[in-house]
Amino acid sequence: MLNHIRVQLLDSEAANKDELITFIETLTVRKVDNKIVHQGDRCMVDLCELVKKYYYSPLMGGSNSIKRVLPSVLQESAFLREKYSKPIYGIPTGIKSHNFKDKVWFKFGADGLVADPYKSLDPIFTDVDPSPMELVERIFADEEIKEGAASTAYARMHSLG
């Protein structure tokens, strides 16, 4: 996705496009005909590949989606449960966030399992009337469609920008 954004920036008139392209290039790998033509000095790691190679839990329901892996890892890791059961952003931690204040990511649900941290996020589409919003929520409640929610949110954000 970042390489796609880089291509969009190449054709854009954005005042800070060169800065953004340089930033993206530090994080990404570009391939042509399966040969690496560029590799940033701090490339992102594809966590899905790590999960496929080194982690399995029946709690993932056979899926490698981060939406299934994250609750599973939280359920099974005492270290992560301890860390994310209290706010991790703000003055005491030294971690600044423009998006979250006093956010607690780990909570148990009524069933004794980890509550899905994604369900604790604020709504994305707050500019939609309630009746269509109910439809959007029903659509995203569908497991197959929900997997594409991040792409939908990105496209929506891009069209509003």
Contacts in CASP RR format, 6 or more apart in sequence:
PFRMAT RR
TARGET T0000
AUTHOR 0000-0000-0000
METHOD contacts of the structure
MODEL  1
MLNHIRVQLLDSEAANKDELITFIETLTVRKVDNKIVHQGDRCMVDLCEL
VKKYYYSPLMGGSNSIKRVLPSVLQESAFLREKYSKPIYGIPTGIKSHNF
KDKVWFKFGADGLVADPYKSLDPIFTDVDPSPMELVERIFADEEIKEGAA
STAYARMHSLG
1 154 0 8 1.000
2 24 0 8 1.000
2 27 0 8 1.000
2 28 0 8 1.000
2 44 0 8 1.000
3 24 0 8 1.000
3 28 0 8 1.000
3 30 0 8 1.000
5 24 0 8 1.000
6 21 0 8 1.000
6 24 0 8 1.000
6 25 0 8 1.000
6 28 0 8 1.000
9 17 0 8 1.000
9 20 0 8 1.000
9 21 0 8 1.000
9 24 0 8 1.000
10 17 0 8 1.000
10 21 0 8 1.000
14 20 0 8 1.000
25 38 0 8 1.000
25 40 0 8 1.000
26 40 0 8 1.000
26 41 0 8 1.000
26 42 0 8 1.000
27 40 0 8 1.000
27 42 0 8 1.000
27 43 0 8 1.000
27 44 0 8 1.000
28 38 0 8 1.000
28 40 0 8 1.000
28 43 0 8 1.000
28 44 0 8 1.000
29 36 0 8 1.000
29 38 0 8 1.000
29 39 0 8 1.000
29 40 0 8 1.000
29 43 0 8 1.000
30 36 0 8 1.000
30 37 0 8 1.000
30 38 0 8 1.000
30 39 0 8 1.000
31 37 0 8 1.000
47 66 0 8 1.000
47 69 0 8 1.000
48 64 0 8 1.000
48 66 0 8 1.000
51 64 0 8 1.000
51 69 0 8 1.000
52 64 0 8 1.000
55 69 0 8 1.000
55 73 0 8 1.000
57 72 0 8 1.000
57 73 0 8 1.000
57 75 0 8 1.000
57 76 0 8 1.000
59 68 0 8 1.000
59 71 0 8 1.000
59 72 0 8 1.000
59 75 0 8 1.000
59 76 0 8 1.000
59 113 0 8 1.000
60 68 0 8 1.000
60 69 0 8 1.000
60 72 0 8 1.000
61 68 0 8 1.000
62 68 0 8 1.000
63 69 0 8 1.000
65 147 0 8 1.000
67 116 0 8 1.000
67 118 0 8 1.000
67 146 0 8 1.000
67 147 0 8 1.000
70 117 0 8 1.000
70 118 0 8 1.000
71 113 0 8 1.000
71 114 0 8 1.000
71 115 0 8 1.000
71 116 0 8 1.000
71 117 0 8 1.000
72 114 0 8 1.000
73 80 0 8 1.000
74 80 0 8 1.000
74 81 0 8 1.000
74 84 0 8 1.000
74 105 0 8 1.000
74 106 0 8 1.000
74 114 0 8 1.000
74 117 0 8 1.000
75 113 0 8 1.000
75 114 0 8 1.000
80 106 0 8 1.000
81 106 0 8 1.000
81 114 0 8 1.000
83 106 0 8 1.000
84 104 0 8 1.000
84 105 0 8 1.000
84 106 0 8 1.000
84 117 0 8 1.000
85 104 0 8 1.000
85 106 0 8 1.000
85 107 0 8 1.000
86 104 0 8 1.000
87 93 0 8 1.000
87 101 0 8 1.000
87 102 0 8 1.000
87 103 0 8 1.000
87 104 0 8 1.000
88 95 0 8 1.000
88 103 0 8 1.000
88 105 0 8 1.000
89 95 0 8 1.000
89 96 0 8 1.000
89 97 0 8 1.000
89 100 0 8 1.000
89 101 0 8 1.000
89 102 0 8 1.000
89 103 0 8 1.000
90 96 0 8 1.000
90 97 0 8 1.000
90 101 0 8 1.000
90 102 0 8 1.000
97 103 0 8 1.000
103 120 0 8 1.000
104 120 0 8 1.000
105 117 0 8 1.000
105 120 0 8 1.000
106 114 0 8 1.000
106 117 0 8 1.000
107 114 0 8 1.000
107 115 0 8 1.000
107 120 0 8 1.000
108 114 0 8 1.000
108 115 0 8 1.000
109 115 0 8 1.000
123 133 0 8 1.000
124 153 0 8 1.000
124 156 0 8 1.000
125 133 0 8 1.000
125 136 0 8 1.000
125 156 0 8 1.000
128 136 0 8 1.000
139 145 0 8 1.000
140 146 0 8 1.000
140 149 0 8 1.000
END
